[in-house]
Amino acid sequence: MEAYGQILLIAMPAFFVLVLFEKFWGIWKGNDTVPLNDMIASLSSGITNVTKDVLGLSIAVISYGWLYEKLSLFHMEATWLLYVIAFFALDFAGYWTHRIAHEYNIFWNNHIIHHSSEEFNLACALRQGISSIFKIFAVFLIPGALLGVPPEVIAIVAPLHLFAQFWYHTRHIGKMGFLEKIIVTPSHHRVHHAINPEYLDKNYGQIFIFWDKWFGTFLEENQEIPPVYGVTRPVQTWNPIKINFMHLWLLIKDAWRAKNWIDKLKIWFMPLGWRPADVAKKHPLSKIDDVYHFEKYNPQLTKGMLLWSFGQLVALLLLLSYLFGNLAAIGAPGIFYYGGFVFLTVFAYTELMDRNPNAWAWELLKVAYGLYFVVNSEDWFGLNSFLPGSLYIFVGYLVISVLFSIWFSFKKENLQSLNPSSPLK
């Protein structure tokens, strides 16, 4: 927990800078692929994901340590070769967990967030799930356990393997020659994120593309078929917490509505998109029929509101950095209370971005939650002791935050979006 928090203290600002670099690069080249509203939503999703992971809010059904103890045929020293084997083992496991997430209803809920952006950029790489309570990833690491890769090696290589999947979420890099045959490139991953009928369910690889070629899921990007991004049932929200649970909520409703008890059970394990016939007929869902002509989600926001939302994101990143750098000092249950504030903050300002008329109430709840801990401890989880005078800044932020949110919620304006939406051509 603490080690991962320290890694994120370096990784978070690095990713943030790279996302901003891609945006300014696109503006300079006349091809901005990073709308500010989409970027804020994506980075907010990343915040919720890393907070959940650092706090350890999930349960491994089978731990890798247990598999290693029971199945290892060899016991090897931690040489460079063992780290290479661990990397390949993780990539093999990643291919199959990724593929299963796309193929079965029950597993799609934790992955829909990653595909929910109707753009394709570095920021959307950070759209990662928070809805997975039980993890099955270790099951696919059985080859690594058999080969005797120690758990501590996996623990070191896993974050590197994860971060190495960031760079290829971009439209600014074309095909990469011979590398296209070996690793996952932006071209391969554009195909994976596309909702064009020709591209669906292809290129599940995370680092190496040969898994797709071996297991029959590879497709090359066709220059005559420009990828269109998102999901075929658009999420229609910037709120990452809502997105994380909307597919699960759909499955629960469909299972409840189904008349046949067999359908109530099998809906969870059927291919993605399957619904009981009686439910689908009585409760049809809107779906994109023509991927080349649909209107992207884009509630009209003033430039001021977008900049305010970006300011909320930056403030939250600073508060999150303090949490990750002081996990041991804050301790339990303080870190979980702090995590609650992080989630409430994301929920509040993304509801405002959605133009939800009740967004101010969520902001008020967030501020009341924060002030409760300030009043009771006369500090914010040791922040004022860490940086004298910072408590006044934090309380000032809370007051300004709620006032601006109420103002934006009720002010009637002639809204002009910073990123106007139009049908795709």
Secondary structure, DSSP 8 states (H G I E B T S, - for coil): -HHHHHHHHHHHHHHHHHHHHHHHHHHHHT-----HHHHHHHHHHHHHHHHHHHTT--EESS-HHHHHHHH-S------HHHHHHHHHHHHHHHHHHHHHHHHBHHHHTTTHHHH--SS-STGGGG-------EE-GGGGGHHHHHTT--HHHHHHHHHHHHHTTSTT--SS----GGGGGTB--HHHHHHHHB-STTTTT----SSBTHHHHHHT------TTS---BS-SS----S-HHHHHHHHHHHHHHHHHH-SSHHHHHHGGGSBTT---HHHHHHS-----S-TTS---------HHHHHHHHHHHHHHHHHHHHHHHTHHHH-TTHHHHHHHHHHHHHHHHHHHHTT-TTHHHHHHHHHHHHHHHHHHHSSSTTHHHHSTTHHHHHHHHHHHHHHHHHHHHH-------SS------
